[in-house]
Amino acid sequence: MKLRLQKQVPVALALISGMVMMACTTSQPADIASESSSSHSPEQQKPIVYQAFTRLFGNKNTTNKPWGSLEENGVGKFADFSDTALSEIRALGVSHIWYTGVPHHATTTDYTHYGITLDDPDVIKGRAGSPYAVKDYYNVDPDLATDPARRMQEFESLIKRTHENGMKVIIDIVPNHVARDYSPLNLPEGVTALGDGDNTAQTYHRDNNFYYVPDSSFIVPAHPEKFDPMGGADHPLADGQFDETPAKWTGNGARAPQPDVNDWYETVKINYGVRPDGSHDFPALPAAYAEKPINAHYEFWQNKSLPDSWYKMRDIALFWIDKGVDGFRFDMAEMVPVEFWSFLNASIKHENPDAFLLAEVYQPDRYRDYLHQGKMDFLYDKVGLYDSIKAVMQGNENVSAIDNASNEVSDISDSMLHFLENHDEQRIASAPFAGSAEAGKPALVVSALNTRAPFMIYFGQEVGEDGSEETGFGDPSRTTIFDYAGVPAHQRWMNEGAFDGGQLTAAEKSLRAYYEHVLNIAAYHPAMQGDFQSLQSIITTGSNKNQTYSFIRTHKQASLVVISHFGEQSETGTIDIPLSLLGNSGASGEIQIIDLLTDDYLDAQVTGDVVTVEFSLDKNESLILSTATMK
């Protein structure tokens, strides 16, 4: 028989007589999230991470002068994350905020009035500096404080506000390298700084924190002609020189006293007991520990003699856990030995078993080592899913690439964090990526819904930020992490601190509502905890299914069927779904099929144990179909 199902008013996500429906309507997509603190609130089904580049997030200055100073271009503060701002972030279904760039890093801005030593622009990238050239791991960046003298107290207040708004706090730890002039102030009692006590006459010693080039002094890289580290502004230390004798190895492993301009010359590499020939100067972790729980890893490392850097980085991580930080994003984790991660992560989880541990790793053949032996919770799914979806969006691959990428990590899919933007990647709306924020819609639906793993968005992504500004050291298409800058589309949403989208265009408002809608489904729909199955083999389209991707997340009460269209032209088709996958095999009553993006009910043809759904999709359009059994 053919069923034309009557449209009904959807209710809040709940289990009612065996039926699951979503109350995430187009007009009020935040209904679910706004009730997150109530006794009737839905349970978070998977983490949604919001990456906020802290220095840029709250900046209201729209000048964007290339190579502009803090005074010229402005800077955001911890205080800009008001309760209003945080509640609006939470309304996206967000469970964790990654405050990027919190530890104190090298900058050209003068904070000597606060007892902070002046940094040398010749080993800084941009006027603001790279957040991954950490100068002091025991304090926060003075740029971010309304009163730099009270910068740690202001960050502690932000942690408290974030928790009160129902979210957890993630910050960066950069274990592989620090700023060339690492010089922490006010160290905790009994703690010494990285580099203190190093035998600088030796290239390598197990308990040196850095590697050295004995009898050689550091030489500033040979920059292209006319390069000026201050963009033409004056600075007392901008002279093409930097005093470092003996020279240290550069953060990316370059060993020459004069690194190349493309090396990470603003940083120095930390030594974890890896000899220059690559051999290890620490105990091996037995292979069987890949199957052991994290408490066994903690016990393994007790009473062992380990490189000094291991203990110093552990002390840094536990310092932030003690401050109330709920987890870390570990920069370039693959450049640090897996055994260290077993030690560090076990130490963190010993203090906070629920800590969120995310690692930046780009070597697929090492993924399982970092998860099983290194005890990471999550890794970037960059080389697989992100690269594949980007290629599909650009028309360089068909949608089978998505299944291929997913199949490569099917055994660890729950641990592979998905994203479409972050501070290292091009903005979707930038010309080199997709040229349009709308092109990110089908990618969002697929990336956010196809696994139990966390999904992450980058601030401004939800309003179509295009990263087109020429700000100085940073390159257009990526929102700068080196310069003082404003982020235009994001600023329109921020609306001078009202955080109400009051300056957004109609298209930008619509896009944000779409993100809010999809992310609430990802955050709260029970099918997020169901199993994944591609439906590519059973989808039939009018022309070419290479541009239409479909899958199902099965759930005993209400499955989700997702159909996303990446093609330039509209597409019609059908999909035959076994009732067993929908959780309705043998059930009595009618099968209700609703598109959660529009609240429209679809026609369905039920034949035996199969339900056939007809669909029509325009460019960049998706369907998120939910089912329920009416008793």
C-alpha positions, 0 to 999 in steps of 0.5 A: 500500500502507499501511505501519505502520512499526515503532518503532525506537530513535533514534540520535544525529543522524548520517548513517548509510547515508543515514539521518538520525535525531535522538537528542533523546529526551524523557527526554534532550533534551540528548544532542546538545548535551552532546557539542558539544565531541566530535569526533563532535558534530553541526554547528550548523545555525543560531544559537540566541540566548539573551537573558539580562537580566544584572542579573536572571538570577542574582538569588536574592532573592524579595522583589520589593518594589515600588520596592525597592532593590538591598539589598532586592530583590537583583541578579544578578552576572556570577559567577552565570553559572557553568560549570553555568549556562552548560552548561545554557544550551548544552544548549538548543542555544544558540550565542550568549548576548546579555548584556543591560545590560552597559555601565554605565548610569545608576542610583539606586544609590550607587557613589561609593565606587568613584569613580563620580559619583552619578546623578540619579533625576529622569532615571532610570527605575526604581531600577535604571535603564534599560540603554539609558541608557548612562553609560559605554561603556568600562566595565561596570555596577557592579551586575553585579560582585561587586567593582565595583572589578574589574567589567571583569575580572569581565566578561572572565572571563565572556567566557572562561567563555562561550567555554569552554562553546562559546558566543559573546558578544553585548552591546548597543550603543545608537547613537542615544542615551546617558544625559543625564549621560554621563560615562565614566571611565578612557577609553582613551588618545587617546579623548575622551568623547561631547560633549567639544568640542561647540559648545553655542551651536549647535543643530547642527554636523556634529562635535557629538556632541549636538543642543542647545537654545541659551539654554535649560535642561533641565526635568524632565518633568511627571510624573503627580501623586504620581509619585516617581522613588525610590518614596518612598525618599530620595536627595540629588538627587531634587528635580525638577531636573536641571542641563543647560544648554543643554538637549540633544535627547531620545533619541527626537528630542524637541527641547523643553527640557522633554520629555514624560513619554512621551519618552525623557527619561532619554537624549539623542540622538546626532548622526551628521551629520543636520541638523535638517531631515533632510538629510545632512552626510556622503558618500552611499553609492552605490546599487551598494554594496548588491551589494558585499561588506563589504570594499568598504564598508570601502574606500569609507569610508577617507580620507573626512571624516566626522562625529565621532560616527561615529569615536567609536562605531566606537572603542566597538565595536572596544573591545568586540571587542578584549575578546573580545565576538563581536557586538552587538545594535544598539538602535533601529538605524533611528534612525541613518542607513544610511550609518553602519551601512555604516561601522561594520559594515565596521569591525567585520567588518574586525577580526572577520569572524565578528562577529554583528550584529543590529539592532532595526528595525521599518520593513519598507520599510527592511529591505533598506537595513539589510541590503544597504547597512548590512551588518547580518547579521540584523534582528528579524522583529517586525512580520512573523512575531512580530506574525502568530504572536501574532495567531494565538495570540490567535485574532485571525488564522488561520494564513494570516497566517504565510504572508503574513508569511513571503512579505513577506520571502521574499528576505531570510528567512535574515536575519530573526531570530525570537523569541516573547519579548524584554525589550520584549515581553509574556511568552507566559504573561501574561494580555494575551498568551496567558495560558498558557505552553503556548499558546507550544508550536506557536508555538515549533515554527513560529518556530524551524524555518521558516527558516535564520535565528537563533531567540532565546529570552528567559531564563525563557521556557523555564519559563513566566515570566509577568511578572506582578510589580508591581516599580515603574517596570516594567509587569506582563506584561513582565519589568522592565528598570528595577527590581531584581527577582527572576524567580520561575519562572526562580528556581525553575529556578535553584534557589539556583545549582544550575541543575538545575530543582529547584524547578520544578513538574512543568508547568514541567519539562515545558515546559523539556524541550519547549523543549530538545527543539525547540531542539536540532532547530532547532540541529542537524538538517540540514534547517535548511539546506534549503529552506522550502515551505508545505504549507497548500494540501495539508493537509486537516483534520477541521474547519478548517485555519485553525488548523493550520499546516504546512510542510516543510524539504526536505533530500536525506537527511532532510526535516522536515515540521512540523504545528502546531495553534493551535486550542482543540479537537483536530484530525485530518487528512491531508497529501499530500506529494510524494515529491520534497519528501521527498528520496525520489523515485526511491529504493528501499526504504521511507520511514520517518516519525518524529515527533521529538517523541515518537519514534513512527512514523506510518502512511503511505499511499504512492500513486505519487509521494505519501505521505499522512500521517494525524495527530491533534493536541490543543490546542497540539500539534505534529508534527515529522516526519523522513524517511529512506531505508533502503537 
